[in-house]
Structures are given as structure tokens and as C-alpha cells.
Amino acid sequence: MRKPPDGQGWGDPFAEQLKLCWLGPLYVCDGRTIYENAHPVGIYQKPQPGTRDAKPTIWQHARFAAPWDLLSGEGLGSLSGARYVKFASLVYPDLSPIRGWGFEYDPRPAAAPGYVLIKRSAHSTLGGVAHEWYYLDPRKGYAVVRAELFNLAAGAPADPKAATTRQTIRLDDFQRSPQGFWYPSVIYDTMSRMPAVNRKVGPGVQDQTWTVHYHFDFGAALPDSLFVVAEASNSRK
């Protein structure tokens, strides 16, 4: 990566590009229905001169999303415009035992001193067994600090490093909200793929990592007008 010009920081070019964009909300929820901004121009196209703040907002019912998709993270695929909205259910997931699933609890994992480890597994519809390992930090309200998601053949010893493909999610730079709960401000999402033996791509595991930063403004004003959607009001009449 080339160093930015003198007098500029790493983020300056992105800040300048954002000035050319129309920024608007993607989703609004009235507690019962999600409304999606269907503006035909989109938020990443350069607006016409003098119209940056004059783009109309066109709301329509989100056909494949429900209120619990917004911050719970469940049904994440339904929010195509905000794939990283999965936050609350990642930091504090429901890890209760599920009937038909394998469940293990390790209060003192040897590979991660000071944490607790919960392992879940279930037979995959694609064949084999799907494994989920969650490392929780008791010092941070039992928030998840690392998750390993991988598939293995039935009967194979559970080991994420043995999986051909695995997803590793690492939650970092934890902060504490005014209400007292812990949350990460950075999440690293890594997909690791082990090359096939007959593929000339070099030895070892190939990793691709997405880094997502979260910024929360706990002091922001939230007036009721922010959640007023004309279509939502009319739909009740």
C-alpha cells in the first residue's frame, strides 16, 4: 500500500469521496415492520450539483426481513444492504443447549487460560458435522471474544485446523457502555481455506480477513420523528 501524500492521513481520501455521496438511512423499523430505502440512485453514486441533500427517500416494505433482523443478527442474509449488522447476537449469543445438538462446556480451556469455552455441533444438511466453538470472557460479562465455525466429516475429531474451510471471528478492543455492558469496537472476520493437494497455489492455509469497526454514540438524540414513516402510519388506517 502506497503512503498517502504529505499532509494527508490514511482516511482523508475516503472522507473526500464521501463528500460526493448522498448518505441516507437504509432501514427504518416501527417495531412491527422493516421499511427499506428503495431510492433508485443509491447512496454511492455521485449526485448532480446542488442536490446532495435533496434526494427523496422512497420507503417500501422489506419483503425478506423482520424487526428481529436489525440488531439480533438472526436472519443476517435478509439484510443485504447491511451485512455487518450482526452484532448483538455475535457478542452475546444464545448458547443454550439445543435438542439434537452436541454440547460441551469447558470452564478452563488449556489453549485459552482465563476464558470459558462452549462447543456446539450438529449434523449438517451438506453432510458431515458443523461445529461452533465460542470463547467467552468472564471479565467482560461473558462476551464472546472468539468464535471458530467449521465443518468436518462425521466421526472426525473436532479440530478447526483440520477443516478444509473454517471461519474465525475475533472480537477486539472492548469498551464499556454507560449502561455497563461490554462490546467490541473492532471485529476481524477471517475465512481460512486449505488448498487442495493437486492445486499449485503454494503450501499452507490461505486466509482472507475483513476488518469491521463499530462506533456507537450513546449520547445521540433519538427524536420520535426519526422513526416516522408515512407508509407505516397509513398502513394502520
N, C-alpha and C positions, 0 to 999 in steps of 0.2 A: 504494500500500500504506500502510495506516494505521500510525503509530508505536505500538509496544506501550506499555501503561500504565507509569507511573513505577514504578521498582523492578523491572521485568521486562526480560529480554533477548529478543531475537528468537526464540530457541529455547525459551523457557520454556513457552509454551502447548503445544508439541509434546511436551515432556518430561512435562507433566501428563497429556496424552492417553495417552501410552504406559503410564502407571501403571494405566490402566484396561484394558489389553490383556494377553492371555496371549501371551507370547513363547516360541516353541519352534522347533526346527530344522525346516527344510523338506525337506532331503535328507541322507541318510547313505549312504556308499559303503564296501563292504568290499573294494574293489579289482576286483571282478568284476561286481557288480550294484549299481544305484542303488535305494534304497528311499525312497519318498516318504511324507511325513506326510499321512495321509488323515483327520485329525481333522475330524469333521463341523462343529464350531463355527467353526473358522477362527481366525486369530490377531488379527483386527481387531475382533471383537465383544466387547462388554463382558461379562465373566464374572459369574456370580452371586456375591453377597457371600461372602467367605471361601473362594472356590475358585480364586483366581488361580493358585496353584501346584499345583492338584490336577487339572489337565486331563490325561487319559490321552493317550499318544502312540500313534497307530494307524499302523503301518507296512505298506505294500504295495509290491509290485514296481512301479517306474516303467516303464510299458509302452513309452514312446517316448523313453527317454533311456538313455544308456550312460555308463560311467565317464569317457570322454574328453570328455563334455559339460560336466563340472563346472567346470573351470578353463581348459580349452583354448579354450572359446568356440565350437568347431566344433559344428554342430548346435544353435545357440543357441535356435532356436524350440522345441526339445523341452523346455526348462526354463521353462514358462510362469510358474512362481512366482518365478523369479529371472532376469528378462530381462537384468539387467546383470552377470551372472556372466561375460560375455565380457570377459576381462581379459588373460590371458597371451598369447593369440593376436592380440590387438589391439596390445599393446605390442611384442611380438617375434614377428610373424607369419612364416610360411614363405613367402618371396617368391622361391623358386627358379623359374627358367623352366619353364613347362608346355607340353608339346607341343600345338600348335594355338593357343596364345595369343600375342598380341603382347607383346613385352618390350623395354623401353628402360631404360637406366641413365645417369643424368646426375650425374657426381660434383661438379659445380659449377653448380647451377641459378641463373640470373641473378636470379630472383624471391625466392630464399631463400639468401642467402650463408651459408656455414658448414655447410650441410646437404647431404645427398645425396638424390636423387630417383629412385624406381623407379616406372615406369609399366607397367601390365599392361592388356591389353584382350582381349576375346573376343566373338564374335557371341552376342547374347542370344536366348534362346528366345522372347522377346516381340517380337523384331525389332530391328534396329539393332545397335549395338555398345555393350557395357558396358565402362566404363573404371574403373580403380582407380589412383589416384596416392598414393604413400606418401612422406612426407618423414621422413628418418631423421637423428638427431643423432649424429655420431661421438664427440662428447664425453660422451655418455651411453650408451655401449655399443651404439650404433646402434639405440637405441629409437625407435619411431615417435612423432613429435611432432604429426603432422597427416596426415589421410587425406581424400582427395576421391573420392567414389564417384558416378558419373553415367552416364547413357545418352545416346547421340546417334545420329543416322541414319548408316547405313553410308556411308563416304566423306566425312563431315563432319569438318573439322579438330577435333582433340581440344582442347576448351576447356571447363572446368567451368562458366564463366559463361554459356556458350551453351546449356546444358542447361535444359530446362523444369523439371525437378526434379533436385536434387542433394543429397547428404548430405555434410556436412563434420564430421569428428570431430577435435577439438583436445584434445591431452593436455597438461596443465599442472601446475605446482607439483611438479616432480620431486624425489624424495628417494632416498636410497641405503640399501639394506637392510644389515643386519650381514654378509650374505654377499657384498655388493659389487655387486649388480645394481641398476640404476636403475628406478624405477617412478613413474608419476604418481599424485598423490593427488586430482586433480580432472580430470574428463573432460567436455568440452562437446560434445554431440551435436546438430547443427543440421540441420534439413530446410528447404531453400530451394525455394520454388515460385514460378515466374514466372507472374503472372496472364495469362490469355488476353486477347487484344486486345479482344474484344467483351464482356468481363466488367467491370462497373463497380465495381472494387474498388480503384481508385487505381493510380498508376504504381509501377514498381519491383518489387523482389523481396520476397516475404513470407517471413519466417523464423520458425521455431519451434524453440526450443532447450531441451534437457533438460540439467541440470547434475547430475552424479553425483559424490559424494565417497566416496573409499575410505580406510578406516582399517585398518591392519594392525598386529596385536600380535605382534611376533616373539618376545616373551618369554613368551607364554601357554603354560601347561602343557597338554599333549595326552595325557592318560592313555588307555591302551588301552580302558578302559571306555566312553569317548566313542563308540567305533566298534562297540560290541557291539549287535547287533540280533538279537532272539530268532528271528525268522523266517529270518534269514541263517544262524544256527547250525543250525537244524532242517533247512534245505534241503540241507545236506551229508550228512545221515544217510540 
